[in-house]
Amino acid sequence: MRSAEVTPISKQMTIVIGLCVVGLMAFGLALSYYRNILFDRQLILMQERNKKLKDEVLDGYALLQYYKSDQYRDKYAKENFGLFRQGEKVLIINQPSDASKILLPTGELSKVEKEALYEERLSSIRVYDQWRLFLFERKALEALQRIER
């Protein structure tokens, strides 16, 4: 009975080697799974990069089409060479005048005098600047209305 209790070394070695092989196979499987995950991430990054490049190429083609168009040639000739077609007129818009440069009188004014002064100041400003003040710079227009010095 004693011989049955003790397992021979060859059986123990077979079990140990078998466990090592199974362990290596499990490690290989885990490593393969990890590489697949990394590959999937790399693939997603490459797809995003390809999409960006495709969009840039399409934008470049659109820009190239614009540069080849008659509209761009006409604009370029007008801006850089001063060439205009017969019957065209040029409108040059300068920097708008500053509404704060208008001098204000000193002392107390009545309501009628304030309105008259506002109308006078408003009439001294170009119509283009009046519209710009009315549409885009309401605070500057309100400051122009207030006369308190």
PyMOL commands that set and color helices and strands:
alter all, ss='L'
color gray80, all
select helices_A, chain A and resi 2-5+9-68+70-81+99-101+111-124+127-136+138-145
alter helices_A, ss='H'
color red, helices_A
deselect
rebuild
show_as cartoon
